[in-house]
Structures are given as C-alpha cells and as structure tokens.
Amino acid sequence: MGYPEEALAPEEQLVLHRHPHWKMLFWPAVTFILITALAGFGLGVAARNTNGNVATGLLIGIGVLWLVIVLWRSVIPLIRWKSTHFIITDRRVLIRQGVLTHTGIDIPMNRISNVQFRHGLFDRMLGTGTLIIGSASEDPLEYDDIPHVQQVHALLYHQVFDVVQNDPRNHGSPPAYP
C-alpha cells in the first residue's frame, strides 16, 4: 500500500506525500491494548475455573471474539490510514484512499483559487489540522488530519503561485485571490 506512483504523469515531479496524522490511530491502538488485556484476563479466568470441553469452548470463543474486535476496531483503521495518500506534485494535488474500493480526486494547480488551513488548540499541540482547498468552480474541499498543516499550506500556496506565474496565459501576473 505504498505511494501510488502510477498516478503520476510522465515527468511530473513529486513535491510532497503524506498519510493522515497518526492521531487517527490513537483509538484503534487503545482498543487493541484494552481488548487484548480483557481477552488475556478472560482466558486466564476461563482456563482456571473450567475444565474439559467447556474450557476449550470458552477459550476458542474468547479468542474468536478478540480476533473479530481487533480486526474491526484496530486493523481496518490501520489499513485505511495506510491506504490514504495526500500528494502534491508540481502540477496537481492528488488524494487517494481505499483498499477494496479506490477513490481519488485530482486538483490541477491552475484550478486552485485559494488555500486555507484550520487547526484548534489540540490540533496545534499535535502538529495537525485541516487543509481547505478552494477551486474556481466548486465548493472548497476539506482534508482533515494533515500533518504539519501550516507547512503544507505554505508549500501548496507557493506551488500554486509558481504554476500561475509560469502560465503563459497570465502574462506573468500574480494570481488574483478573493
């Protein structure tokens, strides 16, 4: 589930590739630790207080329940995090996500009309935030949990400015932002 290199056009240069911030994995990790502790406790109690087929049935039941919860609440969010890509190239912004069903959006640099970011106190402490990309013809797109959102904002703004500056249709004039 690495970076989707096939998404780049020939001679397109990668500027930035990020996954969402690790805070998305906090609750899955807590869930894994708690459910493993509870399953271990349950296995110990079941093995000590029962015997024979009852003990075997309880041990298998606890193990299966542990596996289902870990897959559902920990492994799937980890795979979802790992398969989500936020990519900036010299020509466009790409967002790719999904394992079984892939979704993606591409925003050409010359279609971006403004770039904003938002982060509250907790997000600032963690170094994350929401990046808001406005294009000329659509509602703004918001991307949550972008690591180092202020640097990404500045980088994206400079990329947009460079593309607009180098576009021969603009005659070297800077972009007009509302």
N, C-alpha and C positions, 0 to 999 in steps of 0.2 A: 504494500500500500504506500509505496513511495510517491514522490512527486510525479505528476502526470506529464512527463516530457513530451509525449506525443501531442499534447495540447498546443505546443509552441509551433509557430510558423518558421519556415527556414529563415535563418539569420535574425530571428527575434532573440533579444538578449534578456535573460532573467535578471531582475533587479532585486526582488525580494520574494521569499517563500516562507510562509508561516502556517502553523497549525493554530487552532484556538488556544487561548491561555490554559494553563494547567488547572486553573480553578474549576474547570468543567469536570475534572477527575476527582475532586475532593470528596464529594458524597459517595461516588462509587467506591473509593478507597475505604472510607469509613464503613460503608456497608459490608465490604469484603472482610474487614477486620472483625466487626461485630458478629456477622453471621458465622464466621469461622470459629470465633470464641464460643458462641452459643452451640454450634454443632459439636465442637470438642467437648463441651460440658455435657451436652445431651448424650453423646457417645459414651462418655465415662459413666454417667448415671445408668444408662441402659445396660452396659456391659456388667456393671457391678450388681445391679438389683434384679436382673433377669437371667435366665439360662435357657439353653436349647434353642428351639425354633423361634421362640418369642424374641430372644435376644438378637438372633440373626435377622429377623424381620424388622425389628426396631433399628438395628444398625444400618441395614440397607435403606430403610425409609428415611432415616436422618441424613444419610449420605446423598440420596437422590434429591431430597429437599434442599440440602446445601448446594448441590450442583446446579439445580434449577435457579435458585435465587442468585447465586454467583454469576451465572451466565446472563440472567436477565438484568440484574442491577449493577454489575461490575464489568463484565467482559464486553457486552454490547455497547455501553457508553465509551469504553476504551477504543473499540474498533471504530465507532462513529467519530471520535476525536481524531484518531489517526488517519481516517479517510477524508477529513475535511481539510482543504487546502485554500489558502488565501495567497494569491500570486500577483505580483506586479512585474510587468515586463516593460521594455522601452516603448511598447505600442499599445498596451491594454492592461486592464485589471481582470483577472480570472478568479472565479470562485468555483471550486469543485467539491462535491460532497457525495457520499453514499457508497455502499458496498454492493448491494444487490441491485438497487435502483440508483443510477448515477444522475445527478442533476448538476447543472453548471450554468454560469452566466458569464458573459464576456462584455466588458465595457471598454470600447476604444477610447484612448486618451483624448482624442479631439472631440468626443461627445460629452466629456465631463465638464460640467459648468461650475461646480463648487465641491469642496471637500471640507468636512467638518468632523470634529470628534467630541465625544461627551464621556465624562467619567466622574463618578462621585467619589467621596472620601475613601470608601473601601476599595474601589477600583484603583484609585491613585496609590493606595498602600501596596496593592498587589502588582501595580505596573500594567494595568489593562484598561480597556474601555471600549466604547462603541464608535466605529468609524461610519460616517454618513457620507455617501457619495451621491451627488445630485447630477443628473444628466439633463440635457436641454429639453427633452420631450417627455420625460417620465417622472413619476414620484421618486423622491430620494430613496436609495437603498441603504438599509442599516445592517451593519455586521457587528455582532456582539463579540466580546471576549477576544479582541485583537491585542496581542501582547505588544507592549511599548507603543501604544496608540498614538502618542504625540510624535514620536519619530516617524511612524508610518504615515501619519498625516502630512508631516513636513516633506517627506520623501515623495509621496504621491503628488502633493501640490507642485513640487519642483519638476517632477516628470511631466505633469500636465502643462506647466508653464513652458518647459523646453519644447514639447511637441507643438504647442500653439505658436511659439516663437519661430520654430523651424518650418512651419507650414507656409508654403509659398502663397496660399490664398489670403493669408493675413497680412502680407507685405511687411512682416517683421513687427507688427504692432502687438502689444501685450494683450492678454485675454481680458474681456470685459466681464467682470463678475458682478452680480447684483448685490 
